[in-house]
Amino acid sequence: VGANIGKYALSLSREFPDAKIFSFEPNKNTFEILKQNVMDKAECINAGMGSEAKTGKIYTYADSLTSSHASIYSDVFKVFHEADKVVDIDFDMITIDSFCAQRGIKEIDLLKIDTEGNELEVLKGSRKMLTEDKIKVIQFEFGECDVFSRVFLRDFYDMLPNYRIYRL
């Protein structure tokens, strides 16, 4: 979730050649590069993940439309990155629970989330899968972008009581 141009998906496909990999990328500009990079190694979906299905806006640099810093929080650019020119891109947001239900996915071996501050909302959209212990391992980014989404590390502990959390 937050596949960007697909480097992580390609690494996983080399290590686990029989795995079914889904790569979600909401930025339509980055999505085109993702598709070209991963080709048949992963199924690419041009959507973001969150706690509910809706449309949203993702922000990025006006002069770098495929930046890995893209975030749904505009302050990431205005305050943290001190960007002069920022653009917004419309996208569709879905949930992990609804995607899994539609696709008949019963279990997830690895859920990787790198959404520049939206990680907790992605997990909220997977409540059913989490409650039923259907997600084995979760890797998520936690850092300065969480200041703008107003999320604390403690929120992840509360959201994931059946998991051991390690921080690198």
C-alpha positions as CSV (number, residue, x, y, z in Angstrom):
1,V,0.0,0.0,0.0
2,G,1.7,3.1,-1.3
3,A,3.7,1.2,-3.9
4,N,5.3,4.2,-5.6
5,I,7.3,3.0,-8.5
6,G,7.4,-0.7,-7.4
7,K,10.9,-1.3,-6.0
8,Y,9.6,-3.1,-3.0
9,A,7.2,-5.2,-5.0
10,L,10.0,-6.2,-7.3
11,S,12.2,-7.2,-4.4
12,L,9.4,-9.3,-2.9
13,S,8.7,-11.0,-6.3
14,R,12.4,-12.1,-6.5
15,E,12.3,-13.5,-3.0
16,F,8.9,-15.1,-3.3
17,P,8.3,-15.9,-7.0
18,D,5.0,-17.7,-6.3
19,A,3.5,-15.0,-4.2
20,K,0.4,-13.0,-5.4
21,I,1.4,-9.3,-4.9
22,F,-1.0,-6.4,-5.1
23,S,0.5,-2.9,-5.4
24,F,-1.7,0.0,-4.6
25,E,-0.7,3.5,-5.8
26,P,-3.1,6.5,-5.8
27,N,-0.9,9.0,-7.7
28,K,-1.9,8.4,-11.3
29,N,1.5,9.7,-12.6
30,T,3.5,7.3,-10.4
31,F,1.0,4.5,-11.2
32,E,2.0,4.5,-14.8
33,I,5.7,4.0,-13.9
34,L,4.7,1.3,-11.4
35,K,2.9,-0.6,-14.1
36,Q,5.9,-0.4,-16.4
37,N,8.3,-1.4,-13.7
38,V,6.6,-4.4,-12.2
39,M,4.9,-5.7,-15.4
40,D,3.6,-9.2,-14.5
41,K,5.3,-9.4,-11.1
42,A,2.4,-7.7,-9.3
43,E,-1.1,-6.6,-9.9
44,C,-1.2,-2.9,-9.9
45,I,-4.3,-1.0,-8.6
46,N,-4.6,2.8,-9.1
47,A,-6.2,3.5,-5.7
48,G,-5.3,4.5,-2.2
49,M,-6.2,2.8,1.0
50,G,-7.9,4.2,4.0
51,S,-10.6,3.7,6.6
52,E,-13.5,4.2,4.2
53,A,-14.2,4.2,0.5
54,K,-14.2,7.8,-0.9
55,T,-12.4,10.1,-3.2
56,G,-9.5,12.1,-2.1
57,K,-6.6,14.3,-3.0
58,I,-3.0,13.4,-2.9
59,Y,-0.4,16.2,-2.8
60,T,3.0,16.3,-4.5
61,Y,5.6,18.7,-5.8
62,A,4.6,20.5,-8.9
63,D,8.0,19.9,-10.5
64,S,8.2,16.2,-9.4
65,L,4.8,14.6,-9.9
66,T,6.1,11.1,-9.1
67,S,7.8,11.9,-5.8
68,S,7.8,9.3,-3.1
69,H,6.9,12.0,-0.7
70,A,3.3,12.2,-2.1
71,S,0.8,12.5,0.8
72,I,-2.8,13.2,1.5
73,Y,-1.7,15.8,4.0
74,S,-0.8,19.0,2.2
75,D,1.1,20.3,5.3
76,V,3.7,17.6,4.7
77,F,4.8,19.7,1.7
78,K,4.0,23.2,3.0
79,V,5.5,22.9,6.4
80,F,7.9,19.9,6.5
81,H,9.4,20.0,3.0
82,E,8.9,23.8,2.6
83,A,7.8,23.3,-1.0
84,D,7.1,26.3,-3.1
85,K,4.7,24.7,-5.5
86,V,2.4,21.8,-4.7
87,V,-0.2,20.2,-6.8
88,D,-3.1,18.0,-5.8
89,I,-4.3,14.9,-7.7
90,D,-7.7,13.3,-7.3
91,F,-7.8,9.6,-6.5
92,D,-10.1,6.8,-5.3
93,M,-9.7,5.5,-1.8
94,I,-10.8,1.9,-0.9
95,T,-10.4,-0.3,2.2
96,I,-8.4,-3.5,2.7
97,D,-11.5,-5.2,4.0
98,S,-13.6,-4.4,1.0
99,F,-10.8,-5.3,-1.5
100,C,-10.2,-8.6,0.2
101,A,-14.0,-9.4,0.3
102,Q,-14.4,-8.5,-3.4
103,R,-11.4,-10.6,-4.4
104,G,-12.1,-13.5,-2.1
105,I,-8.7,-13.0,-0.3
106,K,-8.9,-15.0,3.0
107,E,-5.5,-14.1,4.4
108,I,-2.6,-11.7,3.9
109,D,0.9,-12.9,4.6
110,L,2.5,-9.5,4.5
111,L,0.9,-6.1,4.5
112,K,3.4,-3.3,3.8
113,I,2.1,0.3,4.3
114,D,4.0,3.4,3.3
115,T,1.5,6.2,2.9
116,E,3.3,9.2,4.3
117,G,1.1,9.7,7.4
118,N,-2.0,7.7,6.4
119,E,-0.9,4.3,7.8
120,L,-3.2,4.2,10.8
121,E,-6.2,5.0,8.5
122,V,-5.2,2.1,6.3
123,L,-5.2,-0.2,9.3
124,K,-8.6,1.1,10.3
125,G,-9.8,0.0,6.9
126,S,-8.6,-3.5,7.6
127,R,-10.4,-3.9,11.0
128,K,-12.3,-7.1,9.9
129,M,-9.1,-8.8,8.7
130,L,-7.3,-7.7,11.8
131,T,-10.0,-8.9,14.2
132,E,-10.1,-12.3,12.5
133,D,-6.3,-12.6,12.7
134,K,-6.1,-12.8,8.9
135,I,-3.0,-10.6,8.5
136,K,0.2,-12.4,9.6
137,V,2.8,-9.6,9.4
138,I,2.4,-5.8,9.0
139,Q,5.2,-3.5,8.1
140,F,4.4,0.2,8.3
141,E,6.2,3.4,8.2
142,F,6.0,5.7,11.2
143,G,7.8,9.1,11.2
144,E,7.6,12.8,10.8
145,C,4.5,12.6,8.5
146,D,2.5,11.3,11.4
147,V,2.8,14.7,13.0
148,F,0.5,16.1,10.2
149,S,-2.0,13.2,10.6
150,R,-1.8,13.7,14.4
151,V,-1.0,10.0,15.0
152,F,1.2,8.7,17.8
153,L,3.1,5.4,17.9
154,R,0.7,4.5,20.8
155,D,-2.2,4.6,18.4
156,F,-0.6,1.7,16.5
157,Y,-0.2,-0.3,19.7
158,D,-3.8,0.3,20.5
159,M,-4.9,-0.7,16.9
160,L,-2.7,-3.8,16.9
161,P,-3.0,-5.5,20.3
162,N,-2.3,-9.0,19.0
163,Y,0.9,-8.0,17.3
164,R,4.5,-7.4,18.6
165,I,5.7,-4.0,17.4
166,Y,9.3,-3.4,16.6
167,R,10.8,-0.1,15.5
168,L,13.8,0.4,13.3
